[in-house]
Amino acid sequence: MHLSNHPLSLIQYLRMNSYMVKDNNEIVSVYGAFPNHIWNGGRLITDVPLSIDERENMIKEYNNLGIEIKFTYTNNQLTEKHLVDLDCNMSLDMTCNGKNGIICNSPILEKYIRDKYGDKFKYDLSATWTTGQRRETIQEKKKDYELVCLPPDHSMNIDMIKEIGVKQALIIVDETCTANCIYRKLHYDMESTGNLSKNIFWVCLNKAANPRHVPDDKLLCLTEEEVDHLIDIGVENFKIASRRKKSDVLVDSVCKYIIKEEYKKQFKDEMNMVFDEVKRVSTMHWTLMY
C-alpha cells in the first residue's frame, strides 16, 4: 500500500501490531516530496524546509524498515532551467541507493533523471499521465515503468488493468476527486505552478477535495468489495492517496482497506490518540502502498 501525510509512526505501529492487518497486506513504499521541492506535482507542498541531516535521517529510517521512498516529481510545468534546482538534485543524491524510486510525468525531468542516475532508481508512471502531453498507447507506456498508476476514473476499468497487466497496475483506492472532473487538468496545472512559485494555493472548484462534504457516490473511493474483486483477478498494488489530508482521514482509509474488521475500532482509537499526541509525525507528505 502507498500512503501519505504521517506514515512513519503508522508503519511502525502496523509492524508492532501485525495481527490487526489483513492477510497478505504489507506497506512497501511511501510517496511524496520534501517541503518546497519545485519538482513536486499533484499537491502543493510548502512548509519549513528540512535540514540535510533531517532528510538523511528520514531516508534512513524508511529504508531501514524496507520501505521504498518514491518522489512525486510530476510537476508538469517544468522547463530545462528548473533541472538544475539544487535542493531537488541534493535529495536525489541522498536517495540514489537502489532502494528508492521516482514518480514520472514530466518528460524533460524524467529524461534528466534517467540520464544521470539510470537504474539507481525505479520509475513509476504517475496517475496524471492522461492529463498531460503523453499520448502513447498503454503498451508503449508500460514498458519503461515498474508500475503504472491508473487515473482515478479508471480504478475499476478491468480492460485497462488487464492491458497494463494486473501485476504492474497500481490502483488508487480512496481518490477524493469526483468522477470525470472537468477541473482535474487545471488542478494539476495550478498545483504544479504553485510548487514553482510558492504563492498559489488551489481550491478545487467543485469542492471535491473535502470528502466530508461530497456524497460518497460522487467520489472515486473504492468499496472494500471492489478492492476484493481486484485482488481476485490478480491485482497486487494499491495506493492510499493521502497527501495533504488530515491524519484522521488517513487513519480512516488505512482502517477501511488494511485493518481486519475485528480490530478496526481499536486501530482508530489508538492511532488517533498517537496523532493527537504527536500533532505532526513527519514534515514529509507521503502516500503508502499495500
MIKOLMI-593081 format. One record per residue (C-alpha): residue in one letter; residue number from 1; y negated, z, x negated. Coordinates in nm, 2 decimals. Example, Ala and Ser with C-alpha at 12.3 -4.5 7.8 and 13.67 -1.06 7.14 Angstrom:
! residues 2
ATOM   residuo   num        Y        Z        X
ATOM         A     1     0.45     0.78    -1.23
ATOM         S     2     0.11     0.71    -1.37
! end
This chain:
! residues 290
ATOM   residuo   num        Y        Z        X
ATOM         M     1     0.00     0.00     0.00
ATOM         H     2    -0.36    -0.07    -0.11
ATOM         L     3    -0.63     0.19    -0.02
ATOM         S     4    -0.99     0.27    -0.09
ATOM         N     5    -1.25     0.54    -0.10
ATOM         H     6    -1.08     0.87    -0.21
ATOM         P     7    -0.74     0.76    -0.33
ATOM         L     8    -0.66     0.97    -0.64
ATOM         S     9    -0.62     1.30    -0.46
ATOM         L    10    -0.45     1.13    -0.17
ATOM         I    11    -0.20     0.97    -0.41
ATOM         Q    12    -0.13     1.29    -0.59
ATOM         Y    13    -0.08     1.46    -0.25
ATOM         L    14     0.17     1.20    -0.14
ATOM         R    15     0.36     1.23    -0.47
ATOM         M    16     0.39     1.60    -0.42
ATOM         N    17     0.49     1.57    -0.06
ATOM         S    18     0.71     1.25    -0.07
ATOM         Y    19     0.93     1.39     0.21
ATOM         M    20     0.64     1.30     0.45
ATOM         V    21     0.63     0.93     0.35
ATOM         K    22     0.82     0.67     0.55
ATOM         D    23     1.13     0.53     0.37
ATOM         N    24     1.07     0.26     0.11
ATOM         N    25     0.69     0.31     0.12
ATOM         E    26     0.51     0.35    -0.21
ATOM         I    27     0.14     0.33    -0.33
ATOM         V    28     0.14     0.07    -0.60
ATOM         S    29    -0.22    -0.02    -0.65
ATOM         V    30    -0.58     0.06    -0.58
ATOM         Y    31    -0.86    -0.19    -0.51
ATOM         G    32    -1.23    -0.16    -0.57
ATOM         A    33    -1.51    -0.16    -0.83
ATOM         F    34    -1.72     0.09    -1.02
ATOM         P    35    -2.06     0.15    -0.87
ATOM         N    36    -2.32    -0.12    -0.93
ATOM         H    37    -2.09    -0.38    -1.06
ATOM         I    38    -2.26    -0.71    -0.98
ATOM         W    39    -1.93    -0.90    -0.97
ATOM         N    40    -1.81    -0.69    -0.68
ATOM         G    41    -1.78    -0.86    -0.34
ATOM         G    42    -1.67    -0.78     0.01
ATOM         R    43    -1.85    -0.45     0.03
ATOM         L    44    -2.19    -0.33    -0.12
ATOM         I    45    -2.10    -0.05    -0.37
ATOM         T    46    -2.41     0.12    -0.51
ATOM         D    47    -2.40     0.48    -0.64
ATOM         V    48    -2.47     0.68    -0.95
ATOM         P    49    -2.32     0.48    -1.25
ATOM         L    50    -2.02     0.63    -1.43
ATOM         S    51    -2.03     0.70    -1.80
ATOM         I    52    -1.79     0.53    -2.03
ATOM         D    53    -1.59     0.85    -2.06
ATOM         E    54    -1.57     0.89    -1.68
ATOM         R    55    -1.45     0.53    -1.64
ATOM         E    56    -1.19     0.56    -1.92
ATOM         N    57    -1.06     0.88    -1.78
ATOM         M    58    -1.03     0.74    -1.43
ATOM         I    59    -0.85     0.43    -1.55
ATOM         K    60    -0.61     0.65    -1.75
ATOM         E    61    -0.54     0.88    -1.45
ATOM         Y    62    -0.44     0.59    -1.23
ATOM         N    63    -0.24     0.40    -1.49
ATOM         N    64    -0.06     0.72    -1.59
ATOM         L    65     0.06     0.75    -1.23
ATOM         G    66     0.19     0.40    -1.25
ATOM         I    67    -0.09     0.28    -1.02
ATOM         E    68    -0.24    -0.06    -1.09
ATOM         I    69    -0.62    -0.09    -1.07
ATOM         K    70    -0.74    -0.42    -0.92
ATOM         F    71    -1.11    -0.50    -0.95
ATOM         T    72    -1.25    -0.67    -0.64
ATOM         Y    73    -1.45    -0.92    -0.83
ATOM         T    74    -1.51    -1.15    -0.54
ATOM         N    75    -1.88    -1.20    -0.54
ATOM         N    76    -1.94    -1.55    -0.40
ATOM         Q    77    -2.30    -1.58    -0.52
ATOM         L    78    -2.23    -1.56    -0.90
ATOM         T    79    -2.36    -1.82    -1.14
ATOM         E    80    -2.30    -1.88    -1.51
ATOM         K    81    -2.58    -1.64    -1.60
ATOM         H    82    -2.40    -1.35    -1.44
ATOM         L    83    -2.09    -1.38    -1.66
ATOM         V    84    -2.25    -1.20    -1.95
ATOM         D    85    -2.31    -0.88    -1.75
ATOM         L    86    -2.24    -0.60    -2.00
ATOM         D    87    -2.12    -0.34    -1.75
ATOM         C    88    -1.86    -0.56    -1.59
ATOM         N    89    -1.73    -0.70    -1.92
ATOM         M    90    -1.70    -0.35    -2.06
ATOM         S    91    -1.49    -0.24    -1.77
ATOM         L    92    -1.26    -0.54    -1.82
ATOM         D    93    -1.23    -0.45    -2.19
ATOM         M    94    -1.12    -0.10    -2.08
ATOM         T    95    -0.85    -0.22    -1.84
ATOM         C    96    -0.70    -0.52    -2.01
ATOM         N    97    -0.38    -0.34    -2.10
ATOM         G    98    -0.14    -0.55    -1.89
ATOM         K    99    -0.12    -0.28    -1.62
ATOM         N   100    -0.42    -0.39    -1.40
ATOM         G   101    -0.55    -0.69    -1.20
ATOM         I   102    -0.83    -0.89    -1.07
ATOM         I   103    -0.90    -1.00    -0.71
ATOM         C   104    -1.03    -1.35    -0.72
ATOM         N   105    -1.26    -1.57    -0.51
ATOM         S   106    -1.54    -1.69    -0.74
ATOM         P   107    -1.41    -2.00    -0.93
ATOM         I   108    -1.67    -1.95    -1.20
ATOM         L   109    -1.58    -1.59    -1.26
ATOM         E   110    -1.20    -1.64    -1.23
ATOM         K   111    -1.21    -1.92    -1.50
ATOM         Y   112    -1.42    -1.69    -1.73
ATOM         I   113    -1.17    -1.40    -1.70
ATOM         R   114    -0.86    -1.61    -1.73
ATOM         D   115    -1.00    -1.79    -2.04
ATOM         K   116    -1.10    -1.46    -2.20
ATOM         Y   117    -0.81    -1.24    -2.11
ATOM         G   118    -0.52    -1.46    -2.00
ATOM         D   119    -0.21    -1.27    -1.89
ATOM         K   120    -0.36    -0.93    -1.98
ATOM         F   121    -0.45    -0.91    -1.61
ATOM         K   122    -0.26    -1.00    -1.29
ATOM         Y   123    -0.45    -1.22    -1.04
ATOM         D   124    -0.46    -1.19    -0.66
ATOM         L   125    -0.64    -1.43    -0.42
ATOM         S   126    -0.89    -1.25    -0.20
ATOM         A   127    -0.88    -1.25     0.18
ATOM         T   128    -1.22    -1.41     0.16
ATOM         W   129    -1.08    -1.74     0.04
ATOM         T   130    -1.11    -1.91     0.38
ATOM         T   131    -1.48    -1.84     0.40
ATOM         G   132    -1.58    -1.98     0.05
ATOM         Q   133    -1.57    -2.31    -0.12
ATOM         R   134    -1.19    -2.31    -0.17
ATOM         R   135    -1.03    -2.58     0.04
ATOM         E   136    -0.70    -2.64    -0.14
ATOM         T   137    -0.37    -2.61     0.06
ATOM         I   138    -0.18    -2.28     0.06
ATOM         Q   139     0.08    -2.43    -0.17
ATOM         E   140    -0.19    -2.51    -0.43
ATOM         K   141    -0.34    -2.17    -0.39
ATOM         K   142    -0.04    -1.95    -0.42
ATOM         K   143     0.10    -2.09    -0.75
ATOM         D   144    -0.18    -1.93    -0.95
ATOM         Y   145    -0.16    -1.58    -0.80
ATOM         E   146     0.07    -1.28    -0.79
ATOM         L   147    -0.03    -1.20    -0.43
ATOM         V   148    -0.23    -1.40    -0.17
ATOM         C   149    -0.42    -1.18     0.08
ATOM         L   150    -0.42    -1.33     0.43
ATOM         P   151    -0.76    -1.34     0.61
ATOM         P   152    -0.76    -1.07     0.87
ATOM         D   153    -0.74    -1.31     1.16
ATOM         H   154    -0.40    -1.43     1.03
ATOM         S   155    -0.23    -1.10     0.96
ATOM         M   156     0.03    -1.18     1.23
ATOM         N   157     0.04    -1.56     1.16
ATOM         I   158     0.41    -1.58     1.08
ATOM         D   159     0.39    -1.95     0.99
ATOM         M   160     0.12    -1.89     0.73
ATOM         I   161     0.30    -1.59     0.60
ATOM         K   162     0.62    -1.79     0.55
ATOM         E   163     0.43    -2.08     0.39
ATOM         I   164     0.28    -1.84     0.14
ATOM         G   165     0.61    -1.66     0.10
ATOM         V   166     0.70    -1.32     0.25
ATOM         K   167     0.72    -1.16    -0.10
ATOM         Q   168     0.38    -1.30    -0.20
ATOM         A   169     0.18    -1.25     0.12
ATOM         L   170    -0.05    -0.94     0.13
ATOM         I   171    -0.13    -0.82     0.48
ATOM         I   172    -0.44    -0.62     0.58
ATOM         V   173    -0.32    -0.37     0.84
ATOM         D   174    -0.65    -0.20     0.95
ATOM         E   175    -0.93    -0.45     0.94
ATOM         T   176    -1.22    -0.33     1.15
ATOM         C   177    -1.39    -0.66     1.19
ATOM         T   178    -1.34    -0.84     1.53
ATOM         A   179    -1.11    -1.14     1.58
ATOM         N   180    -1.28    -1.47     1.49
ATOM         C   181    -1.60    -1.30     1.40
ATOM         I   182    -1.88    -1.56     1.37
ATOM         Y   183    -2.07    -1.34     1.12
ATOM         R   184    -1.80    -1.29     0.87
ATOM         K   185    -1.91    -1.56     0.62
ATOM         L   186    -2.27    -1.44     0.65
ATOM         H   187    -2.14    -1.08     0.60
ATOM         Y   188    -1.96    -1.17     0.27
ATOM         D   189    -2.27    -1.36     0.15
ATOM         M   190    -2.50    -1.08     0.22
ATOM         E   191    -2.27    -0.82     0.06
ATOM         S   192    -2.25    -1.04    -0.25
ATOM         T   193    -2.62    -1.09    -0.26
ATOM         G   194    -2.67    -0.71    -0.22
ATOM         N   195    -2.44    -0.64    -0.52
ATOM         L   196    -2.66    -0.86    -0.73
ATOM         S   197    -3.00    -0.74    -0.61
ATOM         K   198    -2.91    -0.38    -0.51
ATOM         N   199    -3.16    -0.39    -0.22
ATOM         I   200    -2.97    -0.54     0.07
ATOM         F   201    -2.75    -0.34     0.30
ATOM         W   202    -2.57    -0.55     0.55
ATOM         V   203    -2.51    -0.41     0.90
ATOM         C   204    -2.26    -0.62     1.10
ATOM         L   205    -2.44    -0.78     1.39
ATOM         N   206    -2.15    -0.73     1.63
ATOM         K   207    -2.12    -0.36     1.51
ATOM         A   208    -1.75    -0.42     1.44
ATOM         A   209    -1.77    -0.22     1.12
ATOM         N   210    -1.75     0.10     1.32
ATOM         P   211    -1.41     0.12     1.48
ATOM         R   212    -1.51     0.42     1.68
ATOM         H   213    -1.75     0.21     1.89
ATOM         V   214    -1.53    -0.10     1.94
ATOM         P   215    -1.23    -0.12     2.18
ATOM         D   216    -0.90    -0.13     1.99
ATOM         D   217    -0.80    -0.46     2.14
ATOM         K   218    -1.11    -0.62     1.99
ATOM         L   219    -1.03    -0.51     1.63
ATOM         L   220    -0.78    -0.67     1.39
ATOM         C   221    -0.59    -0.34     1.33
ATOM         L   222    -0.21    -0.39     1.35
ATOM         T   223     0.01    -0.16     1.55
ATOM         E   224     0.30     0.02     1.39
ATOM         E   225     0.53    -0.21     1.58
ATOM         E   226     0.36    -0.52     1.44
ATOM         V   227     0.40    -0.38     1.09
ATOM         D   228     0.76    -0.31     1.15
ATOM         H   229     0.81    -0.67     1.26
ATOM         L   230     0.66    -0.80     0.94
ATOM         I   231     0.88    -0.57     0.74
ATOM         D   232     1.18    -0.70     0.93
ATOM         I   233     1.10    -1.07     0.83
ATOM         G   234     1.07    -0.96     0.47
ATOM         V   235     0.70    -0.88     0.41
ATOM         E   236     0.66    -0.62     0.14
ATOM         N   237     0.29    -0.59     0.06
ATOM         F   238     0.04    -0.42     0.29
ATOM         K   239    -0.32    -0.33     0.24
ATOM         I   240    -0.53    -0.05     0.39
ATOM         A   241    -0.89    -0.17     0.38
ATOM         S   242    -1.08     0.15     0.34
ATOM         R   243    -1.37     0.07     0.10
ATOM         R   244    -1.69     0.24     0.21
ATOM         K   245    -1.52     0.42     0.51
ATOM         K   246    -1.54     0.79     0.57
ATOM         S   247    -1.25     1.00     0.45
ATOM         D   248    -1.13     1.09     0.80
ATOM         V   249    -1.09     0.71     0.88
ATOM         L   250    -0.89     0.66     0.56
ATOM         V   251    -0.67     0.96     0.65
ATOM         D   252    -0.61     0.82     1.00
ATOM         S   253    -0.50     0.48     0.86
ATOM         V   254    -0.26     0.64     0.60
ATOM         C   255    -0.12     0.87     0.86
ATOM         K   256    -0.06     0.58     1.11
ATOM         Y   257     0.11     0.34     0.87
ATOM         I   258     0.27     0.55     0.60
ATOM         I   259     0.35     0.90     0.72
ATOM         K   260     0.66     0.99     0.92
ATOM         E   261     0.60     1.09     1.28
ATOM         E   262     0.71     1.45     1.25
ATOM         Y   263     0.46     1.51     0.96
ATOM         K   264     0.15     1.33     1.09
ATOM         K   265    -0.03     1.64     1.22
ATOM         Q   266     0.04     1.84     0.90
ATOM         F   267    -0.07     1.55     0.69
ATOM         K   268    -0.40     1.50     0.87
ATOM         D   269    -0.48     1.87     0.88
ATOM         E   270    -0.41     1.92     0.51
ATOM         M   271    -0.58     1.60     0.39
ATOM         N   272    -0.89     1.66     0.60
ATOM         M   273    -0.91     2.01     0.45
ATOM         V   274    -0.88     1.86     0.10
ATOM         F   275    -1.16     1.62     0.16
ATOM         D   276    -1.38     1.88     0.32
ATOM         E   277    -1.35     2.09     0.00
ATOM         V   278    -1.39     1.81    -0.25
ATOM         K   279    -1.65     1.62    -0.05
ATOM         R   280    -1.61     1.32    -0.27
ATOM         V   281    -1.30     1.28    -0.47
ATOM         S   282    -1.40     0.97    -0.66
ATOM         T   283    -1.70     0.76    -0.70
ATOM         M   284    -1.47     0.46    -0.72
ATOM         H   285    -1.42     0.28    -0.39
ATOM         W   286    -1.07     0.15    -0.38
ATOM         T   287    -0.81     0.00    -0.14
ATOM         L   288    -0.44     0.12    -0.17
ATOM         M   289    -0.13    -0.09    -0.11
ATOM         Y   290     0.22     0.02     0.00
! end
